[in-house]
Amino acid sequence: MKLEADVCIVGGGPGGALLGYLLAKQGISTIVLERHTGIDKEFRGEHLNQDGERVLKKYDLYKKVQEAGLLLMERIEYWQHGHVIKTVTPAVADQHVGIHVPQKNLLKVLIRESLPYQNYNLLMGTKVTELFFNQNGNVSGLKAIKGDQDVTIKSKIVVGADGRFSTVRRLAEIPFSTIKHGYDLLWAKIPSPQGWEPTIKNALVNGKQLALFTQEGGFIQIGWNIEEDSYPTLKKQSFAPFIKQVIEVFPELTETVHQHIQSWDDFILLKVQSSRSPIWAKDGVVIMGDAAHTMSPTGAFGINCALLDADALADIIKEAFDNNDISADQLRKIEEIRRAKVEKLQMQQLIKEETYQDNFKIPAIS
Ligand SMILES: Cc1cc2nc3c(=O)[nH]c(=O)nc-3n(C[C@H](O)[C@H](O)[C@H](O)COP(=O)(O)OP(=O)(O)OC[C@H]3O[C@@H](n4cnc5c(N)ncnc54)[C@H](O)[C@@H]3O)c2cc1C
């Protein structure tokens, strides 16, 4: 298959899907490639904050996502020995302390709104494998595989929105450095008991964060930080004392946890690390979202950052075509707008992680 477009976006996650919509809306011929065949793929964080909400509202997408299903978090609680010791409620101007949006609902809306544009093409189940360079060394398109079929795409700009292990970043030889966070994450999903309110509940277990995120659709996502690289050793130990720690902090979950988390196999391990790239663009290619700056799960900033990147990059790409300037300098305007903000958030994530235990300190009585 041979195709041609002004812009080819690799990755149909939140960042790539929004960018595809925004470019298509502006009349720019756009192809989005996604390696998965469907949108209900592996679990990613699904909490939006005010930044993500603002971007969706700016483009009249929020209501549509709301119709597809989302849930407003009413408060954040800090728990110790079965009791709440601190509660954070929304600021007066906000109605929530975060929004749970199942990623399939967000992606479904972004794709559904994009598809009617004649200048938009979405190729699911299509994995990029190679970048093409012209005689000046500028990226001029890419090669991908869809099933057993080769796909060749000629495009003026390739966007790498392909996440933390970005193939575009690697093929374009864009450097990056990783930041270690000293922990890995265990995830499990359980049904929420009757009457469970939309909250984020935090606890401290062996000095590490154990968090419960209420989810749209009647579920709770458990996120449990464990020492980095400790899971193979942990898995050799007895499971019962490990899971008992959840029940000790959240006694209301006794029955549900016993029913739904019965062995180590009921957890999914996620390796945590963040990264940043010193440059986000070269001639003919630009990276964004997790490909440019992988965020750790702390504070739920990643999707929001990817949506903000897409919003900014859509304007930069539009300007590039209006002024007939698709140089690296033009594309690197995304760095001027976004880099300092993203790197500040990455610092905040590290600080939040280092000071997490302080949330559980009882104030001294004078
Ligand atoms: C455990 C965990 C919890 C998190 N919790 C939150 C949270 O609550 N809130 C939040 O805001 N952020 C959270 N994050 C971060 C968030 O998931 C990411 O920052 C966000 O998904 C980045 O969006 P993206 O579009 O840049 O990349 P991604 O969501 O990673 O999307 C990249 C897409 O590219 C596709 N792709 C990859 N390689 C190729 C290829 N070669 N060819 C074609 N397609 C390809 C992938 O299949 C994927 O669909 C969490 C992250 C983790 C690991």
PDBQT file of the ligand as one rigid body, heavy atoms in Angstrom, charges set to zero:
ROOT
HETATM    1  C1  LIG A 401       0.766   2.923  35.347  1.00  0.00    +0.000 C 
HETATM    2  C2  LIG A 401       0.598   4.269  34.740  1.00  0.00    +0.000 A 
HETATM    3  C3  LIG A 401      -0.397   5.096  35.233  1.00  0.00    +0.000 A 
HETATM    4  C4  LIG A 401      -0.560   6.371  34.698  1.00  0.00    +0.000 A 
HETATM    5  N1  LIG A 401      -1.549   7.156  35.193  1.00  0.00    +0.000 NA
HETATM    6  C5  LIG A 401      -1.817   8.339  34.577  1.00  0.00    +0.000 A 
HETATM    7  C6  LIG A 401      -2.981   9.096  34.925  1.00  0.00    +0.000 A 
HETATM    8  O1  LIG A 401      -3.807   8.691  35.756  1.00  0.00    +0.000 OA
HETATM    9  N2  LIG A 401      -3.160  10.292  34.321  1.00  0.00    +0.000 N 
HETATM   10  C7  LIG A 401      -2.295  10.757  33.366  1.00  0.00    +0.000 A 
HETATM   11  O2  LIG A 401      -2.502  11.887  32.867  1.00  0.00    +0.000 OA
HETATM   12  N3  LIG A 401      -1.230  10.016  32.969  1.00  0.00    +0.000 NA
HETATM   13  C8  LIG A 401      -0.988   8.830  33.538  1.00  0.00    +0.000 A 
HETATM   14  N4  LIG A 401       0.067   8.063  33.111  1.00  0.00    +0.000 N 
HETATM   15  C9  LIG A 401       0.874   8.508  31.995  1.00  0.00    +0.000 C 
HETATM   16  C10 LIG A 401       0.096   8.396  30.700  1.00  0.00    +0.000 C 
HETATM   17  O3  LIG A 401      -0.401   7.081  30.514  1.00  0.00    +0.000 OA
HETATM   18  C11 LIG A 401       0.967   8.792  29.510  1.00  0.00    +0.000 C 
HETATM   19  O4  LIG A 401       1.705   9.942  29.839  1.00  0.00    +0.000 OA
HETATM   20  C12 LIG A 401       0.096   9.074  28.298  1.00  0.00    +0.000 C 
HETATM   21  O5  LIG A 401      -0.580   7.909  27.892  1.00  0.00    +0.000 OA
HETATM   22  C13 LIG A 401       0.941   9.612  27.150  1.00  0.00    +0.000 C 
HETATM   23  O6  LIG A 401       0.146   9.749  25.995  1.00  0.00    +0.000 OA
HETATM   24  P1  LIG A 401       0.811   9.610  24.564  1.00  0.00    +0.000 P 
HETATM   25  O7  LIG A 401      -0.322   9.774  23.580  1.00  0.00    +0.000 OA
HETATM   26  O8  LIG A 401       1.969  10.507  24.466  1.00  0.00    +0.000 OA
HETATM   27  O9  LIG A 401       1.415   8.144  24.500  1.00  0.00    +0.000 OA
HETATM   28  P2  LIG A 401       0.721   6.720  24.693  1.00  0.00    +0.000 P 
HETATM   29  O10 LIG A 401      -0.535   6.826  25.479  1.00  0.00    +0.000 OA
HETATM   30  O11 LIG A 401       1.770   5.801  25.179  1.00  0.00    +0.000 OA
HETATM   31  O12 LIG A 401       0.306   6.333  23.222  1.00  0.00    +0.000 OA
HETATM   32  C14 LIG A 401       1.281   5.948  22.266  1.00  0.00    +0.000 C 
HETATM   33  C15 LIG A 401       0.592   5.126  21.196  1.00  0.00    +0.000 C 
HETATM   34  O13 LIG A 401       1.551   4.807  20.182  1.00  0.00    +0.000 OA
HETATM   35  C16 LIG A 401       1.350   3.457  19.778  1.00  0.00    +0.000 C 
HETATM   36  N5  LIG A 401       2.623   2.968  19.215  1.00  0.00    +0.000 N 
HETATM   37  C17 LIG A 401       3.767   2.712  19.875  1.00  0.00    +0.000 A 
HETATM   38  N6  LIG A 401       4.724   2.300  19.017  1.00  0.00    +0.000 NA
HETATM   39  C18 LIG A 401       4.166   2.289  17.785  1.00  0.00    +0.000 A 
HETATM   40  C19 LIG A 401       4.647   1.955  16.482  1.00  0.00    +0.000 A 
HETATM   41  N7  LIG A 401       5.906   1.530  16.284  1.00  0.00    +0.000 N 
HETATM   42  N8  LIG A 401       3.802   2.076  15.423  1.00  0.00    +0.000 NA
HETATM   43  C20 LIG A 401       2.523   2.486  15.610  1.00  0.00    +0.000 A 
HETATM   44  N9  LIG A 401       2.013   2.814  16.833  1.00  0.00    +0.000 NA
HETATM   45  C21 LIG A 401       2.821   2.733  17.896  1.00  0.00    +0.000 A 
HETATM   46  C22 LIG A 401       0.939   2.753  21.067  1.00  0.00    +0.000 C 
HETATM   47  O14 LIG A 401       0.250   1.553  20.816  1.00  0.00    +0.000 OA
HETATM   48  C23 LIG A 401       0.056   3.811  21.747  1.00  0.00    +0.000 C 
HETATM   49  O15 LIG A 401      -1.296   3.685  21.394  1.00  0.00    +0.000 OA
HETATM   50  C24 LIG A 401       0.278   6.803  33.652  1.00  0.00    +0.000 A 
HETATM   51  C25 LIG A 401       1.280   5.971  33.164  1.00  0.00    +0.000 A 
HETATM   52  C26 LIG A 401       1.447   4.710  33.706  1.00  0.00    +0.000 A 
HETATM   53  C27 LIG A 401       2.535   3.805  33.179  1.00  0.00    +0.000 C 
ENDROOT
TORSDOF 0
